Amino acid sequence: MRKEVAKIAMTTALGVAVFTAPFLKKNRTAKSIHTGAGVLLTGFALWHHMLYQPEKRVKNSPKEKKDKILSENNLKREK
C-alpha cells in the first residue's frame, strides 16, 4: 500500500512540475509551485527508494560472538 502511495505521489508531483514549467517566466506563483513540486518529487523518490530496501538485521558484536562460542564450548564439556 505504501509503495502505491509513493508512486502516486511521485506521479502527481511530476505532473505539477511539468504543468507549471511553461509559466515560469510569466508568473512568480507558478515558479514557487514548480520549485515546491520539484522538492516534493525528490522527497517522494527517496521515500519510494527506501521502501524497496531490505530491512537491516542487527549483527552481533565480535565480543558477543566470542561469548556465545565460549558458552557453547562450556556446555559441550559439561556433558
C-alpha positions as CSV (number, residue, x, y, z in Angstrom):
1,M,0.0,0.0,0.0
2,R,2.8,2.5,0.9
3,K,4.6,1.7,-2.3
4,E,1.5,2.6,-4.3
5,V,1.0,5.8,-2.4
6,A,4.6,6.7,-3.0
7,K,4.3,6.1,-6.8
8,I,1.1,8.1,-7.0
9,A,2.7,11.0,-5.1
10,M,5.7,11.0,-7.3
11,T,3.5,11.0,-10.4
12,T,1.4,13.9,-9.1
13,A,4.5,15.9,-8.2
14,L,6.0,15.3,-11.6
15,G,2.7,16.3,-13.3
16,V,2.5,19.5,-11.3
17,A,6.2,20.3,-12.2
18,V,5.5,19.6,-15.9
19,F,2.3,21.6,-15.9
20,T,3.8,24.7,-14.3
21,A,7.0,24.7,-16.4
22,P,5.6,26.9,-19.3
23,F,4.5,29.6,-16.9
24,L,7.9,30.0,-15.0
25,K,8.9,33.3,-16.7
26,K,5.5,34.9,-16.6
27,N,4.2,34.1,-13.1
28,R,6.0,34.1,-9.8
29,T,3.4,31.9,-8.1
30,A,3.9,29.2,-10.8
31,K,7.7,29.4,-10.1
32,S,7.1,28.7,-6.4
33,I,4.7,25.9,-7.1
34,H,7.1,24.4,-9.6
35,T,10.0,24.6,-7.1
36,G,7.8,23.0,-4.4
37,A,6.8,20.2,-6.7
38,G,10.4,19.5,-7.5
39,V,11.3,19.3,-3.8
40,L,8.3,17.0,-3.2
41,L,9.3,14.8,-6.1
42,T,12.7,14.4,-4.7
43,G,11.4,13.6,-1.2
44,F,8.8,11.1,-2.6
45,A,11.5,9.5,-4.8
46,L,13.7,9.0,-1.7
47,W,10.8,7.5,0.2
48,H,10.0,5.2,-2.7
49,H,13.6,4.1,-2.8
50,M,13.7,3.4,0.9
51,L,10.5,1.2,0.7
52,Y,12.3,-1.2,-1.6
53,Q,15.4,-1.6,0.7
54,P,15.6,-4.8,2.8
55,E,15.4,-4.3,6.5
56,K,18.8,-4.5,8.2
57,R,19.5,-7.2,10.7
58,V,21.2,-6.4,13.9
59,K,24.6,-8.1,13.9
60,N,26.3,-9.4,16.9
61,S,29.4,-7.7,18.0
62,P,32.7,-9.7,18.0
63,K,32.6,-9.9,21.8
64,E,29.1,-11.3,21.8
65,K,30.1,-13.9,19.2
66,K,33.1,-14.9,21.3
67,D,31.0,-15.2,24.4
68,K,28.4,-17.3,22.6
69,I,31.1,-19.7,21.3
70,L,32.7,-20.0,24.8
71,S,29.4,-20.7,26.4
72,E,28.6,-23.4,23.7
73,N,32.0,-25.0,24.3
74,N,31.4,-25.0,28.1
75,L,28.1,-26.7,27.6
76,K,29.7,-29.4,25.5
77,R,32.4,-30.0,28.1
78,E,29.9,-30.4,30.9
79,K,28.1,-33.2,29.1
